[in-house]
Amino acid sequence: MYTVALLVLMGLVTSSVVTLVTDLVPAVTRIPVLGNPDRLFVLAAILLAWLGDVSILGAFGMNAGQAWIDVVGSGLAIAGFASITNSVVSYLDRK
């Protein structure tokens, strides 16, 4: 239960940070690799998992062989769950 709450919270933080960066620093969108906000969102989620030293995969019982696999997998889990959360919230908002 706490892992899901952590996923939601980290997804909201990542979404807020990406929105702030793209709004306040429009030069970021002109960088070829980071021009797409979705790519920037995934990279920000991986960075947040690394900075927070969070192991989402470990909390679900998936042991990673190396540390970088755990960081990247946790970042991808945060980005994926944030996308699911946004879809559910937008669906409930339409009703």
N, C-alpha and C positions, 0 to 999 in steps of 0.2 A: 504494500500500500504506500509506504513512504517512497519507494522507488518511483512509482508512477507520479506522485506529487513532485518529486525532484525533477523528473523528466518534463512535466508541465511547466514548472517554474523556470528551469534552465531554457526551455524553448521560448518562453515569453521574454526572458532577458535577452536572448540572442536576437529575437525578432525586433525588440526595441532598439538594440544597439545597431543592427543593420539599417533600420529605418532612420535612425539619427545620423549615421555615417553617410548614407546616400543623400539625405536632405541637406546636411550641413557642408559636406565636402563633395560637390558635384564632379570634381576631377576624378574621383574614384571610378565612376561609371565609364570614363574614357580609357581606362586601362584595359587592354585586350582580354586578359585572363579574368579580371574581376568585373568586367562590364555588365555581366548578367547578375542581377541581385540574388538569384537563386544560388549561383556559385559562391557568392560572397556569404550567403547565409550558411551554407554547408561548411565553408572554411571558418566562419566565426563560431559555429557550433563545435568544431574540432578544437579550435583554440580555447574555447571556454572549458571544454572537458580537460584539456591539458593544464590550463591555469588553475582550475579548481581541483585537480588531481582526483577526479571522479571516475569510478569504475562502474558504469551502468551495466556492462556485460557481466561483471563479477557479481553484482547484486542479483542478477537473474540466474546465476549459477553457471555461466559460461566462462571457462578458464581459457585465457589467451596465452599463447606460448611466449610471446614477447610483449614488452611494454607498449611499443608503438602500435601494435595491433589493437590493444585494449583502448588506447586513446582514440584512434581513428574509428574504431567500432562504436565507442561510446558517443563520439561526436555525430556519427551517422545516425545512431539511435535517437539522439536528441533532435536532430534535424527532421528525421522521419516522423517522430511522434508529434513534433510541433506542427507539421503539415496535416497530420490526422486531426489534431486539436482544432486547427483553423477550419478544417472542413466541417467538423461537427458543430462548431460554434456558428459558422455561417448558415448551416442547414437549420439549426434551431432558431436563428435570427429571422429566417424567412417565414417561420410559422407563426 
